[in-house]
Structures are given as C-alpha cells and as structure tokens.
Amino acid sequence: MFKHPVLTAAFLAGAVVLAASAATAGDARIHVGSRAYDVAVAPVDRESRDAESAVLYERAGPNDNWHELGECRRIKLPNGDVRFTREVDVDADGVYEYTSRPVVNGAVVNPPEADDPPQAVVVVDTVPPTAELVSPAEGDTYLPGELVPLVWTVSDENLPEHPAALGYSTDGGRSWNTAIPELPATGDTTWEIPDSLTGPVVLRLAARDRAGNVGRDLRLIEEDKPVAAQPPPVTPVPPETPPKNLPPPDSVTVIDEPVVDEVVVEDRFRDPNRSWLYYLMALNQMR
C-alpha cells in the first residue's frame, strides 16, 4: 500500500494511458492536493518489462531538463503488469513531468533526452478554490415554499465542469443536506425552501477543484414569520363637557311657578274661646 496518491502510466497498444483515483475524467493530467505523493510508471518499452529496477526522472514542464530522482521499486500487479514506483516530494505547486528508464547490469539504459515525452504529467495544487455566495445576503429572510435567488462564483486554475454544490443545515452546521448537487463555476438560479423548514437555515456553497481541495462560503438566512392581523386601534372617547353655568349637583333649583296657598281651616272647636265666625272672617281677609 502506498502512503500517497498513486499515479500510474501504463502502455496500451504503444500509447501511454494515465490512470489514478485523483484524476478527473477528460483531463490527461493527474491532479494531486499534496506535495508528497507516489509515482508509479509502467516500463518505458516492452523490452524493459523484465528489468529488475528503473530510474525515475522528473522535470518542471516541457522546457525544463530531465533530472534523475533515483531508483524505483519494481512491483507486479495481480494482472501481471509491472510498475516502477517511487515516492516524490516537490517544493512548490506546479506542473511536473515524469519518465523512467530501466536499469540493466547496474547501468541506466537510454537516459531521456530533452525532447522525449513524459510518461506522466502531475499537477500539484494545494490551494483550495475561492467560493463566494453572492446572493442571498447574510440575514435575509424567507418563508417555507419561497424561491430563494442564488448567485455565486467560484475561481481556481484547476476546476472541473461542475465544481460547486449547494447544501443547507438546520442545526447550525452539525449536519448537512444537499440542495443542488452540481453547479457550474459561475451562475444564478433559484432554490425552493422546503415547506418543512422552520427557523434559521445555513446555506453552504462548496467548491472542489481537480486536486480535491475544497473552498466554502456560508450564509445564514432567517425564517420570515408572518405577523398576526391586529385589530384596528381604539380611539378613546373624550368625556363630555358639561354645559356651562350649571349649578353644583347639591344645590337647590328654584322653579319660578305660582304657588297656591293652602289654607287649613282649623277645627272651630280647637279653641273654645273663638267662635266659627272668627275663622270665617279670617278666611275672607286672606282672599
């Protein structure tokens, strides 16, 4: 087992075929996200398949000269193919080319010339892509079932066709659900908020380059809870103003109406010293 990503170059009908778990379909170069990795190359020709070892050569691009790295280990795969492997450490990100030459009787056979093609091309990329979720903005609100406008951009030198994906979390990022699995590097679309979602939602734009490096951008959006209908405001009725010049409540109102005098005729026998004639005369005087 290899400690680092394994890069293989195998001959098929005279042509070099590159294969590795880190490679992306449609790209002949092999991308790795580490500066330490294992290179495994097939024998440079059919005659060198029986060689017990080989020497690995490296150069930094087609304009560089080949530099000898040292001898490789020879391994035989279950299907009978032979590979020469060696661990490689580079100082910086970049493009590196590799080829091998067999060792026979302690001597390297046909060292590579400057114009010899490589057996393997490796792109070392340890920098994650830059991902930016332009819309929605931080703190935007939503309603369940609403369409959220999405605008994003991803930048990197080594991006696949669909490098980005959108996910969401309802528990503060402890777990994630897939919203849109594949997105191009730049674009805009909409995403419908599931009806079951309530409360704050964290959106995550994740972008992966060919080397497996991942860049992320997060946005927190809030649930827009509808406000319950409120009754119309009640306008207080001011107290009635009492009429002017009214007497106090405890005063006596005198009504200007004629008063009929009441004359009580006393019993003539009340005063035995006065006769009924006295009372009759008194009554006539009052009238």
ZISUL-V144269 format. One record per run of one state. SS is the DSSP state (alpha for helix, beta for strand, coil for the rest). FROM is the first residue (numbers start at 0). TO is the last residue. Records with the same first field share a line. If there is no record, write none. Layout:
SS = FROM-TO, FROM-TO
//
This chain:
coil = 0-4, 12-13, 19-28, 32-34, 41-44, 50-51, 59-65, 71-71, 76-80, 89-92, 104-105, 108-118, 124-128, 135-139, 142-145, 155-157, 169-175, 183-184, 192-199, 209-212, 223-274, 286-286
beta = 5-11, 14-18, 29-31, 35-40, 52-58, 66-70, 72-75, 81-88, 93-103, 106-107, 119-123, 129-134, 140-141, 146-154, 158-168, 176-182, 185-191, 200-208, 213-222
alpha = 45-49, 275-285
//
